[in-house]
Amino acid sequence: MRLRVEFTTEPFDLDEAPAHAVVAREVVEAAELDAVDVGPFGNTAEGGADAVLTAVDALLRKSLKAGATRISLQVNVIGEGDR
């Protein structure tokens, strides 16, 4: 099964990326995922279910520890043609 996760961390800071946003980016970039797209208002990552779920667990734990007060995420099951 393949999954796509879309997420944001808050609070926002448009002048400089907050520590929790940097941590979230580091987590998904270090994970064994097939595709990662990081942006100022939303982030996506795709991969096998185990890799995505492991990354989501780390993202939640580490971002909260780094000061996130809210993390919004959506996980979708995708097919090979949904990229």
N, CA, C and O atoms as CSV, one atom per row, in Angstrom:
chain,resi,resn,atom,element,x,y,z
A,1,MET,N,N,0.848,-1.172,0.000
A,1,MET,CA,C,0.000,0.000,0.000
A,1,MET,C,C,0.900,1.244,0.000
A,1,MET,O,O,1.913,1.304,0.696
A,2,ARG,N,N,0.495,2.226,-0.801
A,2,ARG,CA,C,1.215,3.506,-0.843
A,2,ARG,C,C,0.358,4.580,-0.169
A,2,ARG,O,O,-0.868,4.583,-0.280
A,3,LEU,N,N,1.033,5.482,0.527
A,3,LEU,CA,C,0.345,6.554,1.223
A,3,LEU,C,C,0.945,7.905,0.858
A,3,LEU,O,O,2.125,8.015,0.525
A,4,ARG,N,N,0.106,8.921,0.931
A,4,ARG,CA,C,0.558,10.310,0.812
A,4,ARG,C,C,0.128,11.028,2.079
A,4,ARG,O,O,-1.034,10.953,2.475
A,5,VAL,N,N,1.053,11.716,2.709
A,5,VAL,CA,C,0.735,12.523,3.878
A,5,VAL,C,C,0.944,13.993,3.516
A,5,VAL,O,O,1.947,14.368,2.909
A,6,GLU,N,N,-0.024,14.804,3.904
A,6,GLU,CA,C,0.067,16.255,3.764
A,6,GLU,C,C,0.014,16.815,5.177
A,6,GLU,O,O,-0.835,16.414,5.973
A,7,PHE,N,N,0.924,17.749,5.497
A,7,PHE,CA,C,0.954,18.251,6.866
A,7,PHE,C,C,1.425,19.696,6.940
A,7,PHE,O,O,2.129,20.194,6.062
A,8,THR,N,N,1.007,20.356,8.029
A,8,THR,CA,C,1.509,21.674,8.399
A,8,THR,C,C,1.737,21.674,9.900
A,8,THR,O,O,1.064,20.964,10.647
A,9,THR,N,N,2.693,22.477,10.326
A,9,THR,CA,C,2.928,22.663,11.754
A,9,THR,C,C,2.706,24.133,12.075
A,9,THR,O,O,2.932,25.007,11.238
A,10,GLU,N,N,2.265,24.390,13.287
A,10,GLU,CA,C,1.998,25.757,13.721
A,10,GLU,C,C,2.613,25.971,15.090
A,10,GLU,O,O,2.839,24.995,15.804
A,11,PRO,N,N,2.893,27.193,15.485
A,11,PRO,CA,C,2.505,28.452,14.880
A,11,PRO,C,C,3.382,28.812,13.679
A,11,PRO,O,O,4.542,28.413,13.584
A,12,PHE,N,N,2.779,29.583,12.766
A,12,PHE,CA,C,3.479,30.037,11.564
A,12,PHE,C,C,4.393,31.204,11.898
A,12,PHE,O,O,4.133,31.965,12.830
A,13,ASP,N,N,5.446,31.334,11.142
A,13,ASP,CA,C,6.312,32.510,11.185
A,13,ASP,C,C,6.804,32.708,9.764
A,13,ASP,O,O,7.606,31.921,9.262
A,14,LEU,N,N,6.326,33.754,9.119
A,14,LEU,CA,C,6.677,33.977,7.719
A,14,LEU,C,C,8.076,34.563,7.548
A,14,LEU,O,O,8.628,34.518,6.448
A,15,ASP,N,N,8.655,35.107,8.606
A,15,ASP,CA,C,9.987,35.698,8.505
A,15,ASP,C,C,11.101,34.660,8.608
A,15,ASP,O,O,12.124,34.766,7.931
A,16,GLU,N,N,10.896,33.666,9.453
A,16,GLU,CA,C,11.914,32.634,9.656
A,16,GLU,C,C,11.230,31.326,10.029
A,16,GLU,O,O,10.271,31.315,10.802
A,17,ALA,N,N,11.724,30.233,9.479
A,17,ALA,CA,C,11.125,28.930,9.783
A,17,ALA,C,C,11.321,28.610,11.264
A,17,ALA,O,O,12.452,28.606,11.750
A,18,PRO,N,N,10.225,28.342,11.990
A,18,PRO,CA,C,10.352,27.981,13.400
A,18,PRO,C,C,11.012,26.615,13.563
A,18,PRO,O,O,11.041,25.810,12.633
A,19,ALA,N,N,11.533,26.372,14.744
A,19,ALA,CA,C,12.244,25.115,15.019
A,19,ALA,C,C,11.388,23.898,14.702
A,19,ALA,O,O,11.897,22.919,14.157
A,20,HIS,N,N,10.099,23.936,15.030
A,20,HIS,CA,C,9.243,22.772,14.785
A,20,HIS,C,C,9.087,22.492,13.296
A,20,HIS,O,O,8.980,21.334,12.892
A,21,ALA,N,N,9.074,23.545,12.473
A,21,ALA,CA,C,8.964,23.361,11.018
A,21,ALA,C,C,10.260,22.779,10.455
A,21,ALA,O,O,10.233,21.930,9.564
A,22,VAL,N,N,11.386,23.239,10.977
A,22,VAL,CA,C,12.687,22.709,10.541
A,22,VAL,C,C,12.792,21.231,10.905
A,22,VAL,O,O,13.248,20.422,10.097
A,23,VAL,N,N,12.377,20.882,12.106
A,23,VAL,CA,C,12.416,19.484,12.548
A,23,VAL,C,C,11.527,18.620,11.667
A,23,VAL,O,O,11.934,17.533,11.256
A,24,ALA,N,N,10.319,19.088,11.372
A,24,ALA,CA,C,9.399,18.316,10.525
A,24,ALA,C,C,10.021,18.075,9.156
A,24,ALA,O,O,9.951,16.967,8.625
A,25,ARG,N,N,10.628,19.110,8.586
A,25,ARG,CA,C,11.276,18.972,7.277
A,25,ARG,C,C,12.419,17.956,7.348
A,25,ARG,O,O,12.557,17.116,6.459
A,26,GLU,N,N,13.231,18.028,8.392
A,26,GLU,CA,C,14.344,17.092,8.546
A,26,GLU,C,C,13.855,15.653,8.659
A,26,GLU,O,O,14.462,14.739,8.100
A,27,VAL,N,N,12.760,15.455,9.382
A,27,VAL,CA,C,12.211,14.107,9.548
A,27,VAL,C,C,11.797,13.513,8.207
A,27,VAL,O,O,12.175,12.386,7.888
A,28,VAL,N,N,11.024,14.256,7.420
A,28,VAL,CA,C,10.541,13.687,6.157
A,28,VAL,C,C,11.664,13.559,5.129
A,28,VAL,O,O,11.657,12.633,4.317
A,29,GLU,N,N,12.626,14.480,5.160
A,29,GLU,CA,C,13.731,14.380,4.209
A,29,GLU,C,C,14.651,13.207,4.537
A,29,GLU,O,O,15.263,12.637,3.634
A,30,ALA,N,N,14.759,12.838,5.813
A,30,ALA,CA,C,15.618,11.724,6.220
A,30,ALA,C,C,14.920,10.369,6.093
A,30,ALA,O,O,15.580,9.330,6.083
A,31,ALA,N,N,13.602,10.377,5.997
A,31,ALA,CA,C,12.840,9.124,5.919
A,31,ALA,C,C,13.033,8.467,4.551
A,31,ALA,O,O,13.427,9.116,3.582
A,32,GLU,N,N,12.754,7.199,4.500
A,32,GLU,CA,C,12.870,6.454,3.242
A,32,GLU,C,C,11.576,6.582,2.446
A,32,GLU,O,O,10.828,5.618,2.287
A,33,LEU,N,N,11.332,7.789,1.953
A,33,LEU,CA,C,10.124,8.080,1.203
A,33,LEU,C,C,10.470,8.290,-0.263
A,33,LEU,O,O,11.605,8.622,-0.604
A,34,ASP,N,N,9.472,8.091,-1.132
A,34,ASP,CA,C,9.687,8.209,-2.576
A,34,ASP,C,C,9.646,9.642,-3.067
A,34,ASP,O,O,10.341,9.989,-4.023
A,35,ALA,N,N,8.841,10.479,-2.427
A,35,ALA,CA,C,8.683,11.858,-2.880
A,35,ALA,C,C,8.418,12.737,-1.672
A,35,ALA,O,O,7.613,12.393,-0.807
A,36,VAL,N,N,9.102,13.877,-1.617
A,36,VAL,CA,C,8.907,14.848,-0.545
A,36,VAL,C,C,8.851,16.227,-1.179
A,36,VAL,O,O,9.712,16.585,-1.983
A,37,ASP,N,N,7.831,17.003,-0.812
A,37,ASP,CA,C,7.709,18.379,-1.286
A,37,ASP,C,C,7.447,19.254,-0.068
A,37,ASP,O,O,6.395,19.156,0.563
A,38,VAL,N,N,8.408,20.107,0.257
A,38,VAL,CA,C,8.317,20.947,1.443
A,38,VAL,C,C,8.131,22.391,0.999
A,38,VAL,O,O,8.874,22.890,0.153
A,39,GLY,N,N,7.135,23.060,1.572
A,39,GLY,CA,C,6.873,24.453,1.237
A,39,GLY,C,C,6.469,25.241,2.462
A,39,GLY,O,O,6.279,24.658,3.529
A,40,PRO,N,N,6.331,26.557,2.339
A,40,PRO,CA,C,6.027,27.385,3.503
A,40,PRO,C,C,4.616,27.198,4.062
A,40,PRO,O,O,4.383,27.479,5.238
A,41,PHE,N,N,3.671,26.729,3.242
A,41,PHE,CA,C,2.290,26.611,3.705
A,41,PHE,C,C,1.758,25.188,3.712
A,41,PHE,O,O,0.602,24.965,4.071
A,42,GLY,N,N,2.568,24.237,3.327
A,42,GLY,CA,C,2.134,22.850,3.324
A,42,GLY,C,C,3.234,21.957,2.804
A,42,GLY,O,O,4.100,22.388,2.041
A,43,ASN,N,N,3.192,20.726,3.219
A,43,ASN,CA,C,4.227,19.757,2.885
A,43,ASN,C,C,3.570,18.443,2.520
A,43,ASN,O,O,2.533,18.090,3.080
A,44,THR,N,N,4.159,17.718,1.589
A,44,THR,CA,C,3.655,16.402,1.234
A,44,THR,C,C,4.809,15.420,1.157
A,44,THR,O,O,5.950,15.785,0.872
A,45,ALA,N,N,4.484,14.180,1.416
A,45,ALA,CA,C,5.455,13.098,1.291
A,45,ALA,C,C,4.700,11.842,0.895
A,45,ALA,O,O,3.559,11.630,1.305
A,46,GLU,N,N,5.352,11.013,0.091
A,46,GLU,CA,C,4.737,9.769,-0.375
A,46,GLU,C,C,5.702,8.614,-0.200
A,46,GLU,O,O,6.921,8.782,-0.222
A,47,GLY,N,N,5.125,7.443,-0.028
A,47,GLY,CA,C,5.947,6.249,0.045
A,47,GLY,C,C,5.122,5.064,0.477
A,47,GLY,O,O,3.895,5.129,0.557
A,48,GLY,N,N,5.818,3.978,0.755
A,48,GLY,CA,C,5.159,2.787,1.261
A,48,GLY,C,C,4.552,3.064,2.628
A,48,GLY,O,O,5.010,3.947,3.353
A,49,ALA,N,N,3.526,2.310,2.970
A,49,ALA,CA,C,2.787,2.557,4.211
A,49,ALA,C,C,3.694,2.552,5.436
A,49,ALA,O,O,3.604,3.458,6.264
A,50,ASP,N,N,4.557,1.565,5.571
A,50,ASP,CA,C,5.422,1.496,6.750
A,50,ASP,C,C,6.323,2.720,6.855
A,50,ASP,O,O,6.484,3.275,7.942
A,51,ALA,N,N,6.908,3.144,5.748
A,51,ALA,CA,C,7.801,4.302,5.759
A,51,ALA,C,C,7.050,5.575,6.104
A,51,ALA,O,O,7.542,6.387,6.888
A,52,VAL,N,N,5.869,5.765,5.532
A,52,VAL,CA,C,5.087,6.971,5.807
A,52,VAL,C,C,4.627,6.985,7.256
A,52,VAL,O,O,4.737,8.012,7.925
A,53,LEU,N,N,4.116,5.870,7.752
A,53,LEU,CA,C,3.625,5.835,9.128
A,53,LEU,C,C,4.750,6.025,10.137
A,53,LEU,O,O,4.557,6.668,11.169
A,54,THR,N,N,5.911,5.477,9.849
A,54,THR,CA,C,7.075,5.686,10.719
A,54,THR,C,C,7.477,7.154,10.716
A,54,THR,O,O,7.781,7.719,11.767
A,55,ALA,N,N,7.478,7.773,9.541
A,55,ALA,CA,C,7.822,9.192,9.435
A,55,ALA,C,C,6.792,10.063,10.156
A,55,ALA,O,O,7.167,11.033,10.814
A,56,VAL,N,N,5.515,9.739,10.046
A,56,VAL,CA,C,4.466,10.509,10.715
A,56,VAL,C,C,4.635,10.429,12.229
A,56,VAL,O,O,4.501,11.438,12.921
A,57,ASP,N,N,4.922,9.258,12.739
A,57,ASP,CA,C,5.153,9.101,14.181
A,57,ASP,C,C,6.305,9.998,14.635
A,57,ASP,O,O,6.174,10.727,15.618
A,58,ALA,N,N,7.420,9.946,13.928
A,58,ALA,CA,C,8.581,10.768,14.281
A,58,ALA,C,C,8.271,12.247,14.122
A,58,ALA,O,O,8.665,13.060,14.958
A,59,LEU,N,N,7.570,12.600,13.057
A,59,LEU,CA,C,7.212,13.996,12.807
A,59,LEU,C,C,6.372,14.552,13.954
A,59,LEU,O,O,6.648,15.646,14.447
A,60,LEU,N,N,5.362,13.819,14.378
A,60,LEU,CA,C,4.506,14.277,15.472
A,60,LEU,C,C,5.306,14.438,16.763
A,60,LEU,O,O,5.241,15.482,17.411
A,61,ARG,N,N,6.041,13.430,17.124
A,61,ARG,CA,C,6.789,13.462,18.388
A,61,ARG,C,C,7.836,14.573,18.406
A,61,ARG,O,O,7.925,15.334,19.370
A,62,LYS,N,N,8.621,14.663,17.346
A,62,LYS,CA,C,9.728,15.619,17.320
A,62,LYS,C,C,9.256,17.052,17.119
A,62,LYS,O,O,9.829,17.975,17.698
A,63,SER,N,N,8.223,17.253,16.312
A,63,SER,CA,C,7.711,18.613,16.094
A,63,SER,C,C,7.065,19.163,17.364
A,63,SER,O,O,7.254,20.333,17.697
A,64,LEU,N,N,6.315,18.339,18.066
A,64,LEU,CA,C,5.720,18.781,19.326
A,64,LEU,C,C,6.813,19.118,20.343
A,64,LEU,O,O,6.723,20.122,21.049
A,65,LYS,N,N,7.825,18.288,20.412
A,65,LYS,CA,C,8.938,18.535,21.339
A,65,LYS,C,C,9.667,19.831,20.980
A,65,LYS,O,O,10.201,20.505,21.860
A,66,ALA,N,N,9.691,20.182,19.688
A,66,ALA,CA,C,10.385,21.384,19.216
A,66,ALA,C,C,9.513,22.633,19.290
A,66,ALA,O,O,9.940,23.705,18.862
A,67,GLY,N,N,8.295,22.515,19.828
A,67,GLY,CA,C,7.482,23.708,20.044
A,67,GLY,C,C,6.223,23.853,19.214
A,67,GLY,O,O,5.537,24.869,19.333
A,68,ALA,N,N,5.893,22.889,18.387
A,68,ALA,CA,C,4.644,22.990,17.628
A,68,ALA,C,C,3.466,22.969,18.602
A,68,ALA,O,O,3.445,22.191,19.555
A,69,THR,N,N,2.495,23.832,18.347
A,69,THR,CA,C,1.291,23.855,19.168
A,69,THR,C,C,0.108,23.231,18.440
A,69,THR,O,O,-0.936,22.963,19.036
A,70,ARG,N,N,0.288,23.006,17.150
A,70,ARG,CA,C,-0.755,22.359,16.345
A,70,ARG,C,C,-0.088,21.727,15.131
A,70,ARG,O,O,0.766,22.336,14.487
A,71,ILE,N,N,-0.489,20.510,14.834
A,71,ILE,CA,C,-0.017,19.830,13.629
A,71,ILE,C,C,-1.247,19.293,12.923
A,71,ILE,O,O,-2.002,18.496,13.481
A,72,SER,N,N,-1.439,19.737,11.696
A,72,SER,CA,C,-2.558,19.255,10.897
A,72,SER,C,C,-2.008,18.298,9.860
A,72,SER,O,O,-1.024,18.597,9.183
A,73,LEU,N,N,-2.651,17.142,9.737
A,73,LEU,CA,C,-2.190,16.214,8.714
A,73,LEU,C,C,-3.334,15.414,8.147
A,73,LEU,O,O,-4.366,15.193,8.780
A,74,GLN,N,N,-3.101,14.997,6.935
A,74,GLN,CA,C,-4.057,14.165,6.218
A,74,GLN,C,C,-3.271,13.049,5.571
A,74,GLN,O,O,-2.222,13.292,4.974
A,75,VAL,N,N,-3.762,11.837,5.680
A,75,VAL,CA,C,-3.114,10.679,5.073
A,75,VAL,C,C,-4.098,10.073,4.082
A,75,VAL,O,O,-5.252,9.808,4.419
A,76,ASN,N,N,-3.627,9.856,2.853
A,76,ASN,CA,C,-4.450,9.259,1.812
A,76,ASN,C,C,-3.777,8.022,1.252
A,76,ASN,O,O,-2.557,7.983,1.096
A,77,VAL,N,N,-4.577,7.013,0.951
A,77,VAL,CA,C,-4.092,5.848,0.218
A,77,VAL,C,C,-4.076,6.236,-1.252
A,77,VAL,O,O,-5.058,6.760,-1.777
A,78,ILE,N,N,-2.960,5.978,-1.906
A,78,ILE,CA,C,-2.836,6.348,-3.319
A,78,ILE,C,C,-2.471,5.136,-4.145
A,78,ILE,O,O,-1.890,4.172,-3.647
A,79,GLY,N,N,-2.821,5.202,-5.404
A,79,GLY,CA,C,-2.427,4.167,-6.352
A,79,GLY,C,C,-1.218,4.627,-7.142
A,79,GLY,O,O,-0.826,5.791,-7.060
A,80,GLU,N,N,-0.643,3.749,-7.884
A,80,GLU,CA,C,0.547,4.077,-8.675
A,80,GLU,C,C,0.280,5.218,-9.655
A,80,GLU,O,O,1.195,5.987,-9.950
A,81,GLY,N,N,-0.945,5.350,-10.167
A,81,GLY,CA,C,-1.254,6.395,-11.131
A,81,GLY,C,C,-1.622,7.735,-10.519
A,81,GLY,O,O,-1.901,8.686,-11.249
A,82,ASP,N,N,-1.628,7.831,-9.166
A,82,ASP,CA,C,-2.067,9.048,-8.485
A,82,ASP,C,C,-0.946,10.036,-8.184
A,82,ASP,O,O,-1.174,11.002,-7.456
A,83,ARG,N,N,0.202,9.838,-8.694
A,83,ARG,CA,C,1.339,10.706,-8.359
A,83,ARG,C,C,1.205,12.059,-8.944
A,83,ARG,O,O,2.080,12.904,-8.753
